[in-house]
């Protein structure tokens, strides 16, 4: 059974009195523990697709299944619960809570599930090289450090899938490379399914598979071996 499956996935929005199609009948399946890069020009539908796969939005038509669960029949609360149990996120702009310390930010996914949080969060911060920075707030950390905290948070609850949307977009090349290596290392250690949106083809070519979007359509599906 695929970890992620989408069939005839279509998304559109009303714009200027007409319907604007953002995704047009996208179909593919992703195996567990794989790494997939979604690439394409700006406006091709990459982030929209990622949001639908994660259950952050509902498609106009088609279906998405995550770890065997069809997202279609689920209400908002059920989808949020599924994400809390099975999904981690890494965003371009970090999305850390500014009023929480690094340790508290990493603890959030565990606390939402009622799991012991602090010791696990400390272990993860040490794993990403920030064991001594747990008491610092996001504003006291560099961009690369903030993204490392975000990586630790994404893997905190041992998710089945991690979605990364332009995870190196706000970082310089050297810092971005170190963050990607970290994501890949933890992904391999834990057998997580990793799906990332990127405009960086060097990064995309490191994935097991590359999906290419153009004008809302899937125009390429390449295995990287």
DRENLOMI-788975 format. One record per residue (C-alpha): residue number from 1; residue in one letter; x negated, y, z. Coordinates in nm, 4 decimals, padded with zeros to 6 digits. Layout:
<NUM,"A",<X,Y,Z>>
...
***
This chain:
<1,"X",<00.0000,00.0000,00.0000>>
<2,"X",<-00.1432,00.3404,-00.0947>>
<3,"X",<-00.2128,00.5885,00.1832>>
<4,"X",<-00.0542,00.8651,-00.0262>>
<5,"X",<00.1857,00.8164,-00.3146>>
<6,"X",<00.3694,01.0785,-00.5143>>
<7,"X",<00.6114,01.0061,-00.7972>>
<8,"X",<00.7346,01.2665,-01.0484>>
<9,"X",<00.6557,01.5404,-00.7974>>
<10,"X",<00.7974,01.8717,-00.9175>>
<11,"X",<00.8022,02.2134,-00.7529>>
<12,"X",<00.9561,02.5358,-00.8786>>
<13,"X",<01.0600,02.8735,-00.7418>>
<14,"X",<01.2950,03.1488,-00.8531>>
<15,"X",<01.0966,03.4423,-00.9920>>
<16,"X",<01.2292,03.7457,-01.1765>>
<17,"X",<01.5640,03.5846,-01.2429>>
<18,"X",<01.4172,03.2638,-01.3830>>
<19,"X",<01.2810,02.9370,-01.2493>>
<20,"X",<00.9012,02.9199,-01.2377>>
<21,"X",<00.7642,02.5634,-01.2468>>
<22,"X",<00.4519,02.5295,-01.0328>>
<23,"X",<00.4159,02.1499,-01.0494>>
<24,"X",<00.5578,01.9382,-01.3285>>
<25,"X",<00.6242,01.5656,-01.2674>>
<26,"X",<00.2973,01.4772,-01.0916>>
<27,"X",<00.2450,01.1042,-01.0265>>
<28,"X",<-00.0516,00.9302,-00.8601>>
<29,"X",<-00.1458,00.7146,-00.5605>>
<30,"X",<-00.4466,00.7427,-00.3282>>
<31,"X",<-00.6010,00.4467,-00.1491>>
<32,"X",<-00.6804,00.4444,00.2215>>
<33,"X",<-01.0304,00.5636,00.3223>>
<34,"X",<-01.0886,00.7215,-00.0196>>
<35,"X",<-01.2092,01.0728,-00.0978>>
<36,"X",<-01.0177,01.2708,-00.3614>>
<37,"X",<-01.0899,01.6179,-00.4971>>
<38,"X",<-00.8126,01.8223,-00.6583>>
<39,"X",<-00.9528,02.0776,-00.9017>>
<40,"X",<-00.8212,02.3269,-01.1547>>
<41,"X",<-00.8116,02.6989,-01.2325>>
<42,"X",<-00.6415,02.9495,-01.0048>>
<43,"X",<-00.2646,02.9164,-01.0305>>
<44,"X",<-00.2763,02.5557,-01.1479>>
<45,"X",<-00.0824,02.4311,-00.8423>>
<46,"X",<-00.3627,02.2834,-00.6286>>
<47,"X",<-00.2638,02.4285,-00.2917>>
<48,"X",<00.1051,02.3760,-00.3656>>
<49,"X",<00.0349,02.0083,-00.4293>>
<50,"X",<-00.1650,01.9788,-00.1080>>
<51,"X",<00.1203,02.1321,00.0900>>
<52,"X",<00.3700,01.8856,-00.0562>>
<53,"X",<00.1455,01.5862,00.0123>>
<54,"X",<00.1148,01.6987,00.3758>>
<55,"X",<00.4888,01.7557,00.4151>>
<56,"X",<00.4467,02.1295,00.4731>>
<57,"X",<00.7022,02.1992,00.2006>>
<58,"X",<00.9759,02.0074,00.0188>>
<59,"X",<00.9546,01.9398,-00.3558>>
<60,"X",<01.2227,02.0430,-00.6000>>
<61,"X",<01.2243,01.6866,-00.7317>>
<62,"X",<01.0284,01.3617,-00.6944>>
<63,"X",<00.9019,01.1924,-00.3816>>
<64,"X",<00.5978,01.1751,-00.1533>>
<65,"X",<00.5096,00.8877,00.0793>>
<66,"X",<00.2418,00.9236,00.3482>>
<67,"X",<00.1089,00.6023,00.5041>>
<68,"X",<00.4192,00.4220,00.3805>>
<69,"X",<00.6651,00.6809,00.5133>>
<70,"X",<00.8877,00.8552,00.2583>>
<71,"X",<00.8837,01.2241,00.3511>>
<72,"X",<01.2053,01.3030,00.1651>>
<73,"X",<01.4617,01.1918,00.4275>>
<74,"X",<01.2695,01.3456,00.7210>>
<75,"X",<01.3850,01.6707,00.8794>>
<76,"X",<01.1398,01.9448,00.9870>>
<77,"X",<01.0872,01.8006,01.3350>>
<78,"X",<01.0217,01.4500,01.2053>>
<79,"X",<00.7738,01.5762,00.9466>>
<80,"X",<00.5947,01.7846,01.2113>>
<81,"X",<00.5707,01.4777,01.4339>>
<82,"X",<00.4342,01.2704,01.1459>>
<83,"X",<00.1701,01.5365,01.0731>>
<84,"X",<00.0712,01.5509,01.4402>>
<85,"X",<00.0196,01.1738,01.4436>>
<86,"X",<-00.1373,01.1154,01.1051>>
<87,"X",<-00.2758,01.4370,00.9518>>
<88,"X",<-00.5639,01.6771,01.0123>>
<89,"X",<-00.6272,02.0054,00.8294>>
<90,"X",<-00.9322,02.2138,00.7400>>
<91,"X",<-00.8541,02.5535,00.5829>>
<92,"X",<-01.0657,02.8080,00.3969>>
<93,"X",<-00.9976,03.0755,00.6589>>
<94,"X",<-01.0518,02.8422,00.9573>>
<95,"X",<-00.7094,02.9142,01.1202>>
<96,"X",<-00.8451,02.8943,01.4729>>
<97,"X",<-00.6329,03.0437,01.7504>>
<98,"X",<-00.8254,03.3632,01.8395>>
<99,"X",<-00.7166,03.3660,02.2038>>
<100,"X",<-00.8385,03.0102,02.2672>>
<101,"X",<-01.1968,02.8984,02.3179>>
<102,"X",<-01.3603,02.6480,02.0832>>
<103,"X",<-01.2895,02.3722,02.3364>>
<104,"X",<-00.9261,02.4764,02.3680>>
<105,"X",<-00.8803,02.4938,01.9897>>
<106,"X",<-01.0066,02.1380,01.9489>>
<107,"X",<-00.7862,02.0228,02.2377>>
<108,"X",<-00.4619,02.1502,02.0809>>
<109,"X",<-00.3783,01.8486,01.8556>>
<110,"X",<-00.4332,01.6096,02.1466>>
<111,"X",<-00.2283,01.8160,02.3913>>
<112,"X",<00.0609,01.8278,02.1438>>
<113,"X",<00.0635,01.4468,02.1493>>
<114,"X",<00.0348,01.4298,02.5277>>
<115,"X",<-00.3083,01.2693,02.5111>>
<116,"X",<-00.6108,01.3396,02.7355>>
<117,"X",<-00.7807,01.6281,02.5605>>
<118,"X",<-01.0771,01.7962,02.7274>>
<119,"X",<-01.3303,01.5117,02.7311>>
<120,"X",<-01.2424,01.4123,02.3749>>
<121,"X",<-01.2745,01.7759,02.2625>>
<122,"X",<-01.6160,01.8043,02.4293>>
<123,"X",<-01.7333,01.4889,02.2502>>
<124,"X",<-01.6205,01.6242,01.9133>>
<125,"X",<-01.7795,01.9638,01.9654>>
<126,"X",<-02.1061,01.7864,02.0458>>
<127,"X",<-02.0581,01.5737,01.7322>>
<128,"X",<-02.0372,01.8866,01.5149>>
<129,"X",<-02.3378,02.0459,01.6841>>
<130,"X",<-02.1520,02.2885,01.9092>>
<131,"X",<-02.1700,02.1146,02.2428>>
<132,"X",<-02.2972,02.4309,02.4109>>
<133,"X",<-02.0439,02.6660,02.2501>>
<134,"X",<-01.7184,02.5269,02.3875>>
<135,"X",<-01.6501,02.8333,02.6049>>
<136,"X",<-01.6920,03.0773,02.3142>>
<137,"X",<-01.3963,03.2363,02.1361>>
<138,"X",<-01.3724,03.2346,01.7541>>
<139,"X",<-01.4814,03.6004,01.7319>>
<140,"X",<-01.8045,03.5040,01.9093>>
<141,"X",<-01.8878,03.2361,01.6514>>
<142,"X",<-02.0290,03.2619,01.2992>>
<143,"X",<-01.8200,03.1554,01.0007>>
<144,"X",<-02.0025,02.8247,00.9786>>
<145,"X",<-01.9534,02.7612,01.3493>>
<146,"X",<-01.5841,02.8413,01.3244>>
<147,"X",<-01.5470,02.5948,01.0394>>
<148,"X",<-01.7269,02.3290,01.2456>>
<149,"X",<-01.4766,02.3865,01.5245>>
<150,"X",<-01.1995,02.3479,01.2640>>
<151,"X",<-01.3540,02.0191,01.1475>>
<152,"X",<-01.3667,01.8918,01.5065>>
<153,"X",<-01.0017,01.9915,01.5518>>
<154,"X",<-00.9005,01.8182,01.2263>>
<155,"X",<-01.0423,01.4850,01.3420>>
<156,"X",<-00.9435,01.5211,01.7104>>
<157,"X",<-00.6337,01.2996,01.7044>>
<158,"X",<-00.7922,01.0324,01.4784>>
<159,"X",<-00.5690,01.1174,01.1801>>
<160,"X",<-00.5148,00.8777,00.8939>>
<161,"X",<-00.5516,01.1632,00.6417>>
<162,"X",<-00.7465,01.4905,00.6437>>
<163,"X",<-00.6488,01.7630,00.3980>>
<164,"X",<-00.9120,02.0294,00.3282>>
<165,"X",<-00.8112,02.3394,00.1291>>
<166,"X",<-01.1218,02.5183,-00.0069>>
<167,"X",<-01.3146,02.4312,00.3134>>
<168,"X",<-01.6313,02.6078,00.1928>>
<169,"X",<-01.4612,02.9057,00.0278>>
<170,"X",<-01.5614,03.1577,00.2972>>
<171,"X",<-01.9108,03.0209,00.3582>>
<172,"X",<-02.2453,03.0766,00.1911>>
<173,"X",<-02.3839,02.7874,-00.0140>>
<174,"X",<-02.6169,02.6490,00.2524>>
<175,"X",<-02.3605,02.6664,00.5339>>
<176,"X",<-02.0905,02.5249,00.3081>>
<177,"X",<-02.3091,02.2281,00.2155>>
<178,"X",<-02.3744,02.1470,00.5816>>
<179,"X",<-02.0016,02.1636,00.6626>>
<180,"X",<-01.9151,01.9308,00.3736>>
<181,"X",<-02.1827,01.6840,00.4797>>
<182,"X",<-02.0335,01.6888,00.8283>>
<183,"X",<-01.6800,01.6282,00.6983>>
<184,"X",<-01.8043,01.3406,00.4827>>
<185,"X",<-01.9986,01.1836,00.7691>>
<186,"X",<-01.7028,01.1829,01.0078>>
<187,"X",<-01.4709,01.0673,00.7271>>
<188,"X",<-01.6954,00.7645,00.6647>>
<189,"X",<-01.7323,00.6874,01.0352>>
<190,"X",<-01.3572,00.6858,01.0920>>
<191,"X",<-01.2319,00.5511,00.7593>>
<192,"X",<-01.0117,00.8580,00.7111>>
<193,"X",<-00.8511,00.9338,00.3763>>
<194,"X",<-00.9898,01.2710,00.2666>>
<195,"X",<-00.8130,01.4978,00.0160>>
<196,"X",<-00.9724,01.8299,-00.0679>>
<197,"X",<-00.8857,02.1205,-00.2938>>
<198,"X",<-01.1900,02.2943,-00.4370>>
<199,"X",<-01.3082,02.5102,-00.7261>>
<200,"X",<-01.6651,02.3862,-00.6685>>
<201,"X",<-01.7353,02.1069,-00.9179>>
<202,"X",<-02.0570,02.0078,-00.7418>>
<203,"X",<-01.8452,01.9384,-00.4349>>
<204,"X",<-01.5685,01.7714,-00.6360>>
<205,"X",<-01.8138,01.5348,-00.8025>>
<206,"X",<-01.9093,01.3950,-00.4603>>
<207,"X",<-01.5574,01.2531,-00.4241>>
<208,"X",<-01.4510,00.9003,-00.5238>>
<209,"X",<-01.1895,01.0493,-00.7513>>
<210,"X",<-01.1181,01.3823,-00.9179>>
<211,"X",<-00.7666,01.4941,-01.0099>>
<212,"X",<-00.7503,01.7860,-01.2548>>
<213,"X",<-00.4529,02.0201,-01.2684>>
<214,"X",<-00.3722,02.2752,-01.5343>>
<215,"X",<-00.0520,02.4805,-01.5522>>
<216,"X",<00.1111,02.2546,-01.2953>>
<217,"X",<00.0395,01.9335,-01.4816>>
<218,"X",<-00.1987,01.6498,-01.4019>>
<219,"X",<-00.4360,01.6538,-01.7013>>
<220,"X",<-00.7213,01.4411,-01.5687>>
<221,"X",<-00.7771,01.1537,-01.3257>>
<222,"X",<-01.1406,01.0459,-01.3038>>
<223,"X",<-01.2982,00.7794,-01.0827>>
<224,"X",<-01.6472,00.8697,-00.9620>>
<225,"X",<-01.7442,00.5238,-00.8427>>
***
